[in-house]
Amino acid sequence: MKRLPTLFVSHGAPTYALAPGLAGAQLRALGQRLPRPAAIAVVSAHWQASEVKVGSSSRPATVHDFGGFPPPLYALRYPAPGQPELAQRALRLLQQAGWAASADPERGLDHGAWVPLLHLYPAADIPVFQIAMPHDLDEAGALRLGRALSPLADAGVLLVGSGSLTHNLREVRFGDGAGDAYVTAFADWVRDRLQAGEPPRLAQAPQGRRAHPSDEHWLPLLVAAGAAAPGAVVEELDGGVEHGVLAMRSYLFQA
């Protein structure tokens, strides 16, 4: 099987599930042109643990890990099957690379996984499992975590890092589609570094700390970049800006 690309998606607010907009349309089109994966492995901003965890459920539940949103959002389900065999392969790769890692047979799919997948693969007929980031993960560790998982792409697994290219919830303005200047500056800097083959470093980025007061939505991008094949071509999908500060850009790392 030809090696699959790796992917970073900005998953926006949970309401992205109901209002896909430009970013959702881009993911739907991407899903139609990518080779069909044997499974999808998602590293989401919304699953952090004391060590790396790999979800090994054969039927992961749809987890509504948010509150205060419209009732129709809680009625949504993403009933994709799990893939325990490939989850165990991911676990072995992690352990061989020196990570403390274990399986979690109970973990479902949080909204960082099922919301973008609802647009990328709406039929929910491709197996999905999640991989948790350890709480103490830093940028160098995120790149190393991606490199440990990279062989999965040769086994037909689409590795998806799901976060947000910018994520300052202190400045959210619901309904505002105009991005602040620092949002665009940060997003453009990241795009340029990725396309130049330079994995981005948050400490070097303009307005980096303002764009990410905490780093859990930033690190999945570095995991996806670390898992990419050397010399991968980087394609940007620019889905605009949501709520003034959430840059909805996604990146495909194609071998």
C-alpha positions in Angstrom: 0.0 0.0 0.0 1.3 3.5 -0.8 2.2 5.6 2.2 -0.6 7.8 3.3 -0.1 11.5 4.0 -0.5 13.0 7.5 -2.9 15.7 8.3 -3.4 18.5 10.8 -7.0 19.9 11.2 -8.2 23.0 13.1 -11.5 21.7 14.6 -12.9 25.0 15.7 -15.8 25.3 18.2 -18.1 22.3 18.7 -20.7 24.1 16.6 -18.4 23.4 13.6 -20.3 20.1 13.5 -23.5 21.9 12.6 -22.1 24.8 10.6 -19.2 23.4 8.4 -18.6 26.6 6.4 -15.6 26.8 4.1 -13.4 24.6 6.3 -15.9 21.8 6.4 -16.4 21.9 2.6 -12.6 21.7 2.2 -12.4 18.6 4.5 -15.2 16.9 2.6 -13.4 17.5 -0.7 -10.2 16.3 0.8 -11.8 13.1 2.0 -13.0 12.4 -1.5 -9.6 12.7 -3.1 -7.4 10.9 -0.5 -6.7 7.2 -0.8 -9.1 5.3 1.5 -7.3 4.6 4.8 -7.4 1.3 6.6 -7.9 3.3 9.8 -7.6 6.8 11.2 -5.5 7.6 14.2 -6.3 11.0 15.9 -4.2 12.9 18.3 -6.6 15.4 19.7 -6.1 18.5 21.9 -8.9 17.2 24.1 -7.2 14.0 25.3 -4.2 14.4 27.6 -3.1 11.9 30.2 -0.3 11.1 32.6 1.3 9.0 29.8 0.6 8.3 26.1 -2.6 6.3 25.8 -4.0 4.5 22.8 -7.7 4.0 22.5 -8.3 0.3 21.8 -12.1 0.1 21.9 -13.8 -1.9 19.0 -16.8 0.5 19.2 -15.7 3.9 20.5 -18.6 6.1 21.7 -19.2 9.6 20.6 -18.2 11.8 23.5 -19.9 15.2 23.9 -17.1 16.8 26.0 -18.6 20.3 26.1 -21.5 22.1 27.7 -23.9 25.0 27.0 -24.4 24.4 23.3 -27.6 23.9 21.3 -29.4 20.6 21.9 -29.1 19.4 18.3 -25.3 19.2 18.8 -25.8 16.5 21.6 -27.9 14.4 19.3 -25.1 13.9 16.8 -23.2 10.6 16.7 -20.2 9.5 14.8 -20.6 5.7 14.9 -17.2 4.7 13.3 -15.8 1.3 14.4 -12.5 1.1 16.3 -9.5 -0.8 15.1 -7.9 -2.6 18.1 -5.3 -4.4 16.0 -3.8 -1.2 14.6 -4.2 0.5 17.9 -2.0 -2.3 19.4 0.5 -1.7 16.6 0.6 2.0 17.4 1.2 1.1 21.1 4.1 -1.2 20.2 5.7 1.6 18.0 5.4 4.0 20.9 6.9 1.6 23.4 9.8 0.7 21.0 10.5 4.4 20.7 10.9 4.7 24.5 7.5 6.2 25.4 5.6 5.1 28.5 2.3 4.1 26.8 -0.7 1.9 27.5 -4.0 0.9 25.9 -7.3 2.3 27.0 -10.2 0.0 25.9 -12.9 2.4 27.2 -12.0 5.7 25.5 -14.5 7.1 23.0 -14.1 9.8 20.4 -14.0 13.4 21.8 -15.1 16.3 19.7 -11.6 17.0 18.5 -11.9 13.7 16.7 -15.5 13.3 15.6 -16.3 16.9 14.7 -13.7 17.2 11.9 -14.2 13.5 10.8 -17.9 14.3 10.4 -16.9 16.5 7.5 -13.8 14.5 6.3 -15.5 11.1 6.2 -19.2 11.7 6.8 -20.2 8.0 6.3 -18.3 7.1 9.5 -17.3 3.8 7.9 -13.5 4.0 8.4 -12.2 2.7 11.7 -10.9 5.3 14.2 -8.8 5.3 17.3 -7.3 8.1 19.4 -3.9 8.6 20.9 -3.5 10.8 24.0 -0.8 13.3 24.5 1.0 13.2 27.9 0.4 16.3 30.1 4.1 17.3 30.1 4.5 17.1 26.3 6.5 20.0 24.8 7.2 20.9 21.2 10.3 18.7 20.8 8.4 15.9 22.4 5.4 16.4 20.0 7.8 16.1 17.0 9.3 13.0 18.5 5.8 11.5 19.2 4.9 12.0 15.6 8.2 10.4 14.4 7.4 7.3 16.6 3.9 7.0 14.9 5.2 7.7 11.4 5.4 4.0 10.3 1.6 3.8 10.7 1.3 5.8 7.4 3.0 2.9 5.6 0.3 0.5 7.0 -2.5 2.6 5.6 -3.3 4.7 8.6 -4.2 8.3 8.2 -2.6 10.1 11.2 -4.6 13.3 12.1 -3.4 15.9 14.5 -6.5 17.8 15.6 -6.2 21.2 17.4 -6.5 24.8 16.3 -3.9 26.9 14.4 -4.8 29.7 16.8 -6.7 29.2 20.0 -7.1 32.2 22.4 -10.6 31.6 24.0 -10.1 34.7 26.1 -10.7 36.8 23.0 -13.4 34.8 21.3 -16.2 36.9 19.7 -18.9 34.5 18.7 -20.2 35.1 15.2 -17.3 37.4 14.2 -15.6 36.1 11.0 -13.0 38.8 10.8 -9.6 37.7 12.1 -7.5 39.9 14.3 -4.2 41.0 12.8 -2.1 38.8 15.1 -4.2 35.7 14.1 -3.3 36.2 10.4 0.3 37.0 11.2 0.8 33.9 13.3 -1.0 31.7 10.7 1.0 33.0 7.8 4.2 32.5 9.8 3.3 28.9 10.4 2.4 28.3 6.8 5.7 29.7 5.6 7.8 27.7 8.0 5.9 24.5 7.1 6.2 25.0 3.4 9.9 25.8 3.8 10.4 22.4 5.5 11.0 24.0 8.9 8.9 22.5 11.7 7.5 25.5 13.5 8.6 26.5 17.0 6.1 28.3 19.1 8.7 30.3 21.0 9.9 31.8 17.7 6.5 32.7 16.3 5.1 36.3 16.1 2.4 36.6 18.8 2.9 32.9 19.6 1.8 33.1 23.3 -1.2 35.3 22.4 -2.2 32.8 19.7 -1.8 29.9 22.2 -2.1 30.9 25.9 -1.8 27.1 26.5 -0.3 24.7 24.0 -2.6 21.7 23.8 -4.2 23.0 20.5 -0.8 23.7 19.1 1.0 20.5 19.7 -1.1 18.3 17.4 0.3 20.2 14.5 3.8 19.3 15.5 2.8 15.7 15.9 1.4 15.6 12.4 4.6 17.4 11.1 6.8 14.9 13.0 4.9 12.0 11.5 5.3 13.3 7.9 7.7 11.7 5.5 11.0 13.5 5.0 10.6 16.2 2.3 6.8 16.0 2.4 5.0 18.6 0.3 2.8 20.7 2.5 -0.6 21.8 1.3 -2.6 24.4 3.1 -6.4 24.4 3.3 -7.4 27.9 4.5 -10.8 27.8 6.0 -10.8 31.4 7.2 -11.3 32.6 10.8 -14.1 31.7 13.2 -15.2 33.9 16.1 -12.4 36.5 15.5 -9.6 34.3 16.8 -9.8 30.7 15.6 -7.8 30.3 12.4 -9.4 27.3 10.6 -6.4 26.3 8.6 -5.5 22.7 8.0 -2.3 21.1 6.6 -1.8 18.0 4.5 1.8 16.5 4.5 2.0 14.5 1.3 5.0 12.2 0.7 
